[in-house]
Amino acid sequence: MDRMLYIAMTGASHVSKAQAVNSNNLANASTNGFRADLEAFRSLPVDGPGHKSRAYSAAEAQGIDFTQGTLNATGNPLDVAIKGAGWIAVQAPDGSAAYTRAGNLQVNQFGQLLTGAGLPVLGSDGGPIALPPFEKIDIGDDGTISVRAKGQGAATLANVNRIQLVNPDPSTIHKGRDGLMHVDEGINVVEDIKVQLAGGVLESSNVNPVESLVNMITLARQFEMHVKVMSTAKENDAASASIMRIN
């Protein structure tokens, strides 16, 4: 009975973990540049006395879905999207370098170029990008930022910095608790001139809401099945105890 309960309990526990991952993906279905987390189940044998016919399921992280999201035109000169592979370098809350695909940029009152989440965007020199007061801004395909300073002529554009664009090996990338991408320790990330931006465009999340909703229902039903098995194990245990008392 205890083996039956153990198998059902571990199954319910891992389904619950998979549901948490799926729910997080669904919650970020409208987050610009979001990359879905992948989760899969596998069967593992239950060791111990008796026949080796018992198995339990375990949910395991399968990495990140790097499929590109849909590119949507906005017309905003501060909105950018990476065409193909690559990442925008930003400064994480702990001060380290991190990477994102969210190109909904903004400029604060101090002239700092930030992501929509308020993270400083890193320039080609490795430091946060600061812009002078400007009347017009243009971000080129290679990340070059050109501005027309206040009071300057209409045709006067000056290059002030370049967004740091990188493309590390996907096998070295992992998602942190801050939702940003980080590279494994010891990996040196350098700029990649092949990474290109599209201006006035934002990349949507690569989460398929319909697929995630269907997966949520499937996981909920699987959880209910495991709970039902645990309930059955309890009933069988009570019935066995009742028979022993009769004897």
C-alpha positions in Angstrom: 0.0 0.0 0.0 2.8 2.3 0.9 4.4 1.8 -2.6 1.1 2.7 -4.3 0.8 5.8 -2.2 4.4 6.8 -2.9 4.0 6.5 -6.6 0.8 8.5 -6.6 2.3 11.1 -4.3 5.5 11.6 -6.4 3.4 11.9 -9.5 1.1 14.5 -8.0 4.2 16.5 -6.7 5.9 16.6 -10.1 2.6 17.4 -12.0 2.3 20.3 -9.6 5.8 21.5 -10.5 5.0 21.2 -14.2 1.8 23.2 -13.7 3.8 26.0 -12.0 6.1 26.2 -15.1 3.2 26.1 -17.5 1.3 28.8 -15.5 4.4 31.1 -15.5 4.6 30.7 -19.3 1.0 31.5 -19.7 1.3 34.5 -17.4 4.0 35.9 -19.7 2.1 35.3 -23.0 2.0 39.1 -23.5 5.5 39.9 -22.2 7.7 41.3 -24.9 10.6 39.0 -25.9 9.7 36.3 -23.4 11.1 32.8 -23.9 9.0 29.9 -22.7 10.5 27.4 -20.3 10.3 23.7 -21.4 9.3 20.9 -19.1 8.9 17.2 -19.8 8.0 14.0 -17.9 10.0 10.8 -17.8 9.4 7.5 -16.2 11.7 6.2 -13.5 11.8 2.8 -11.8 10.9 2.4 -8.2 13.7 0.4 -6.5 13.1 -2.0 -3.7 11.9 -5.6 -3.0 9.4 -7.2 -5.3 9.0 -7.2 -9.1 10.6 -4.3 -11.0 7.2 -3.4 -12.5 6.6 -0.1 -10.6 7.6 3.3 -12.0 6.9 6.9 -11.1 6.9 10.0 -13.2 9.3 12.9 -12.8 9.0 16.4 -14.3 12.4 17.7 -15.5 13.4 21.1 -17.0 14.3 20.8 -20.7 15.8 24.2 -21.1 14.4 27.2 -22.9 12.4 27.5 -26.1 14.5 29.9 -28.3 11.9 30.1 -31.0 11.4 33.7 -32.2 8.2 35.5 -31.3 6.1 37.5 -33.7 7.4 40.9 -34.8 4.8 43.6 -34.4 5.2 47.1 -35.8 4.7 50.0 -33.4 6.3 53.0 -35.1 8.0 54.0 -31.8 11.7 54.9 -32.5 12.6 53.5 -29.1 11.1 50.1 -29.8 13.5 47.6 -31.3 13.4 43.9 -32.0 16.3 41.5 -32.8 16.0 39.9 -36.2 16.9 36.2 -35.8 19.3 35.0 -33.1 20.9 37.4 -30.5 20.3 39.3 -27.3 20.4 42.8 -26.0 22.9 43.3 -23.1 21.5 44.9 -20.0 22.6 45.5 -16.4 20.9 43.1 -14.0 19.7 44.3 -10.6 22.8 42.8 -9.0 25.0 44.8 -11.3 26.1 41.9 -13.5 25.6 41.7 -17.3 22.4 39.9 -18.4 20.6 39.5 -21.7 17.0 40.1 -22.9 15.0 40.1 -26.1 12.6 42.8 -24.8 13.2 45.8 -26.9 10.6 48.2 -25.5 13.2 50.8 -24.5 12.7 54.1 -22.7 14.8 57.1 -21.6 14.4 58.4 -18.0 14.8 61.9 -16.7 18.6 61.4 -16.4 19.0 60.4 -20.0 19.6 56.7 -19.2 18.5 54.2 -21.8 16.4 51.6 -20.0 14.3 48.6 -20.8 10.6 48.6 -20.2 11.4 46.9 -16.9 13.7 49.7 -15.9 17.1 47.9 -16.5 20.0 50.0 -17.9 20.9 49.0 -21.5 24.6 48.4 -21.9 26.6 50.1 -24.6 29.6 48.9 -26.7 31.9 50.1 -24.0 30.4 47.8 -21.5 28.7 50.5 -19.4 25.1 51.8 -19.2 24.1 54.1 -22.1 23.4 57.7 -21.2 22.0 60.1 -23.8 22.2 63.9 -24.0 19.0 65.9 -24.2 17.6 65.3 -27.7 14.7 66.1 -30.0 15.0 63.0 -32.2 16.5 59.6 -31.8 17.3 56.9 -34.3 18.5 53.3 -33.6 20.3 51.7 -36.5 20.3 48.0 -37.6 23.6 47.5 -35.8 22.4 49.1 -32.6 24.1 52.5 -33.3 22.2 55.3 -31.5 22.0 58.6 -33.3 20.4 61.7 -31.8 19.6 65.2 -32.8 20.5 67.4 -29.8 18.1 70.1 -28.7 18.7 73.3 -30.7 20.5 71.6 -33.5 19.5 71.7 -37.2 17.0 69.2 -38.6 19.7 67.3 -40.6 22.2 67.2 -37.7 22.4 63.6 -36.2 25.3 62.6 -34.0 26.3 59.0 -33.1 26.4 58.8 -29.3 26.7 55.1 -28.5 25.9 51.6 -29.7 23.7 49.0 -28.0 25.7 45.9 -27.1 24.3 43.0 -29.1 25.5 39.5 -28.4 24.8 36.0 -29.5 26.4 33.4 -27.1 26.1 29.7 -27.6 22.5 28.7 -26.6 23.9 25.7 -24.7 25.6 28.2 -22.3 22.5 30.3 -21.6 20.2 29.8 -18.6 17.3 31.8 -17.3 17.7 33.4 -13.9 15.2 34.0 -11.2 15.1 37.6 -12.3 13.6 36.5 -15.7 16.8 37.5 -17.6 19.1 35.3 -19.5 22.6 34.7 -18.0 25.6 32.8 -19.4 27.3 30.0 -17.5 30.1 31.1 -15.2 33.5 31.4 -16.9 31.9 32.2 -20.4 33.2 35.3 -22.0 30.5 37.1 -24.0 31.6 39.5 -26.7 29.7 41.7 -29.2 28.5 40.0 -32.4 28.3 42.4 -35.4 26.1 39.9 -37.2 23.2 40.5 -34.7 20.8 43.0 -36.3 17.9 45.1 -35.0 14.6 46.2 -36.5 13.5 49.6 -35.5 9.9 50.6 -34.6 9.1 46.9 -34.0 8.6 44.8 -30.9 8.9 41.0 -30.5 6.1 39.3 -28.8 6.4 36.3 -26.4 6.9 33.0 -28.0 4.3 31.4 -25.7 1.3 29.8 -27.5 -1.6 30.7 -25.2 -4.0 28.1 -26.6 -1.4 25.4 -26.3 -0.6 26.5 -22.7 -4.3 26.5 -21.8 -4.8 23.0 -23.1 -1.6 21.8 -21.3 -3.0 23.4 -18.1 -6.2 21.4 -18.4 -4.3 18.2 -19.1 -2.0 18.7 -16.1 -5.0 19.5 -13.9 -6.6 16.2 -14.9 -3.4 14.3 -14.3 -3.1 15.8 -10.8 -6.7 14.7 -10.1 -5.9 11.2 -11.2 -3.0 11.0 -8.8 -5.1 12.3 -5.9 -7.7 9.8 -6.7 -5.1 7.0 -6.5 -4.0 8.3 -3.1 -7.7 8.3 -2.0 -8.0 4.7 -3.2 -4.9 3.7 -1.4 -6.4 5.1 1.8 -9.7 3.3 1.3 -7.8 0.0 0.6 -5.7 0.5 3.7 -8.9 1.1 5.8 -10.6 -2.0 4.3 -7.5 -4.2 5.1 -7.4 -2.9 8.7 -11.2 -3.7 9.0 -10.6 -7.3 7.7 -7.7 -7.8 10.2 -10.0 -6.7 13.1 -12.7 -9.1 12.1 -10.1 -12.0 12.1 
